[in-house]
Amino acid sequence: MKRIVVTGGSGKIGAWILKELLDAGHEVLNVDLKPAADPRCRTLIADLTEAGQAFGAIGVYTGIDELQSSLRAEPVDVLVHFAAIPRVQLVPDAEVFRINTTSTYNVMEAAVRAGIHKVVFASSEATYGVVFADEQLDPEYFPVDEEHPTVPMDAYGLSKVVNERTAAAFHARVGGDFYGLRIGDVMAPPDYAKFPLWSTDPAIRKREMWAYVDVRDVAQMVRLCVDTDGLGFQVFNTFAGESAHVLPTRELAGKFYSKVPVREEIAEHGSLVSNRKAQRLLGFEQRYRWAEQPQG
Ligand SMILES: NC(=O)c1ccc[n+]([C@@H]2O[C@H](COP(=O)([O-])OP(=O)(O)OC[C@H]3O[C@@H](n4cnc5c(N)ncnc54)[C@H](O)[C@@H]3O)[C@@H](O)[C@H]2O)c1
């Protein structure tokens, strides 16, 4: 059992992370602007863009029965940081940048000062710049791996690149493990209702390069990161191994990204974004396939 503080546990992905970590027997505290749905988990309401609130929220007692024992904080083993504005066009761009970078700096500094040297945080496929590009941006090569340049044009992608640098800076200061998940387009069970159209019209998810990841596989990645020690600063593509389209991947790439070189063999329906590093270093395996989900 580990004591884990999760930020953003009341959100789309966070709810599944809480479930995965609680089911695995960990003690979990959620820190968010609003309560989590899971009654097994206590939520501490805090705005993490405020340094004082972030410092007060990280390193507190994580259990749900804190008043029955002692108010003294027990040491926290892991910070899982998912609180953020999850895309552009929800709030003005400058707010996306301010909220995402400030909250990440605050929680990482608070964690390090509280002696927590293991941090798993949400980065994004947006670091590669393709998904929220002005007009169109071709990736430099397929399959896109973690070595691909990260020079996005948009405020959200930029905030995630800055957050990765923030994590690298704290890792340079204290060592430990800082794992950033470059998460693809996340599908929760209700999202599969759109798949009869999304998986057949190639124009709709071109910016996502037809890649995706099931929210339960993102939760699995977080648990694997919690369980795996000693890798230092790392970023991991967090994607399904397959594309979410009925057409063969080579055909899609050849038609819509004709100038992009394909550097490695890709399976007939393999993903254009590689998850091999996560497979190799964390033992990640895609468990949920879009074609097997109820799409009613
Ligand atoms: N949904 C996706 O497809 C996707 C893809 C790649 C990366 N991500 C990243 O994963 C993470 C979670 O995304 P999501 O889709 O679950 O988003 P979400 O909006 O459903 O959840 C985000 C949570 O963060 C909380 N939050 C926001 N600002 C906060 C603040 N200042 N202080 C405290 N809590 C705050 C919100 O209340 C919310 O519960 C984000 O970092 C996002 O950028 C999401």
Ligand as a Chemical Component Dictionary entry (heavy atoms), coordinates in Angstrom:
data_LIG
# 
_chem_comp.id                   LIG 
_chem_comp.type                 NON-POLYMER 
_chem_comp.pdbx_formal_charge   0 
_chem_comp.three_letter_code    LIG 
# 
loop_
_chem_comp_atom.comp_id 
_chem_comp_atom.atom_id 
_chem_comp_atom.alt_atom_id 
_chem_comp_atom.type_symbol 
_chem_comp_atom.charge 
_chem_comp_atom.model_Cartn_x 
_chem_comp_atom.model_Cartn_y 
_chem_comp_atom.model_Cartn_z 
_chem_comp_atom.pdbx_ordinal 
LIG N1  N1  N 0  -9.115  14.110 -22.050 1  
LIG C1  C1  C 0  -8.116  13.915 -22.902 2  
LIG O1  O1  O 0  -8.348  13.453 -24.039 3  
LIG C2  C2  C 0  -6.692  14.250 -22.516 4  
LIG C3  C3  C 0  -5.670  13.974 -23.429 5  
LIG C4  C4  C 0  -4.346  14.249 -23.079 6  
LIG C5  C5  C 0  -4.058  14.767 -21.831 7  
LIG N2  N2  N 1  -5.061  15.051 -20.943 8  
LIG C6  C6  C 0  -4.706  15.607 -19.641 9  
LIG O2  O2  O 0  -5.195  14.741 -18.609 10 
LIG C7  C7  C 0  -5.555  15.525 -17.466 11 
LIG C8  C8  C 0  -7.005  15.250 -17.081 12 
LIG O3  O3  O 0  -7.835  15.554 -18.187 13 
LIG P1  P1  P 0  -9.409  15.307 -18.160 14 
LIG O4  O4  O 0  -9.842  15.040 -19.536 15 
LIG O5  O5  O -1 -9.739  14.339 -17.077 16 
LIG O6  O6  O 0  -9.915  16.771 -17.764 17 
LIG P2  P2  P 0  -11.141 17.213 -16.810 18 
LIG O7  O7  O 0  -11.408 18.647 -17.103 19 
LIG O8  O8  O 0  -12.260 16.245 -16.918 20 
LIG O9  O9  O 0  -10.498 17.071 -15.356 21 
LIG C9  C9  C 0  -9.574  18.017 -14.866 22 
LIG C10 C10 C 0  -9.824  18.205 -13.376 23 
LIG O10 O10 O 0  -8.880  19.186 -12.901 24 
LIG C11 C11 C 0  -9.565  20.040 -11.997 25 
LIG N3  N3  N 0  -8.887  21.344 -11.976 26 
LIG C12 C12 C 0  -8.759  22.219 -12.996 27 
LIG N4  N4  N 0  -8.125  23.328 -12.579 28 
LIG C13 C13 C 0  -7.829  23.138 -11.258 29 
LIG C14 C14 C 0  -7.197  23.925 -10.272 30 
LIG N5  N5  N 0  -6.737  25.152 -10.546 31 
LIG N6  N6  N 0  -7.059  23.424 -9.033  32 
LIG C15 C15 C 0  -7.543  22.182 -8.725  33 
LIG N7  N7  N 0  -8.164  21.386 -9.627  34 
LIG C16 C16 C 0  -8.316  21.857 -10.879 35 
LIG C17 C17 C 0  -10.992 20.146 -12.543 36 
LIG O11 O11 O 0  -11.905 20.539 -11.521 37 
LIG C18 C18 C 0  -11.237 18.743 -13.063 38 
LIG O12 O12 O 0  -11.875 17.899 -12.108 39 
LIG C19 C19 C 0  -5.262  16.970 -17.821 40 
LIG O13 O13 O 0  -3.972  17.316 -17.357 41 
LIG C20 C20 C 0  -5.300  16.969 -19.333 42 
LIG O14 O14 O 0  -4.538  18.030 -19.873 43 
LIG C21 C21 C 0  -6.377  14.804 -21.262 44 
# 
loop_
_chem_comp_bond.comp_id 
_chem_comp_bond.atom_id_1 
_chem_comp_bond.atom_id_2 
_chem_comp_bond.value_order 
_chem_comp_bond.pdbx_ordinal 
LIG N1  C1  SING 1  
LIG C1  O1  DOUB 2  
LIG C1  C2  SING 3  
LIG C2  C3  SING 4  
LIG C2  C21 DOUB 5  
LIG C3  C4  DOUB 6  
LIG C4  C5  SING 7  
LIG C5  N2  DOUB 8  
LIG N2  C6  SING 9  
LIG N2  C21 SING 10 
LIG C6  O2  SING 11 
LIG C6  C20 SING 12 
LIG O2  C7  SING 13 
LIG C7  C8  SING 14 
LIG C7  C19 SING 15 
LIG C8  O3  SING 16 
LIG O3  P1  SING 17 
LIG P1  O4  DOUB 18 
LIG P1  O5  SING 19 
LIG P1  O6  SING 20 
LIG O6  P2  SING 21 
LIG P2  O7  DOUB 22 
LIG P2  O8  SING 23 
LIG P2  O9  SING 24 
LIG O9  C9  SING 25 
LIG C9  C10 SING 26 
LIG C10 O10 SING 27 
LIG C10 C18 SING 28 
LIG O10 C11 SING 29 
LIG C11 N3  SING 30 
LIG C11 C17 SING 31 
LIG N3  C12 SING 32 
LIG N3  C16 SING 33 
LIG C12 N4  DOUB 34 
LIG N4  C13 SING 35 
LIG C13 C14 SING 36 
LIG C13 C16 DOUB 37 
LIG C14 N5  SING 38 
LIG C14 N6  DOUB 39 
LIG N6  C15 SING 40 
LIG C15 N7  DOUB 41 
LIG N7  C16 SING 42 
LIG C17 O11 SING 43 
LIG C17 C18 SING 44 
LIG C18 O12 SING 45 
LIG C19 O13 SING 46 
LIG C19 C20 SING 47 
LIG C20 O14 SING 48 
# 
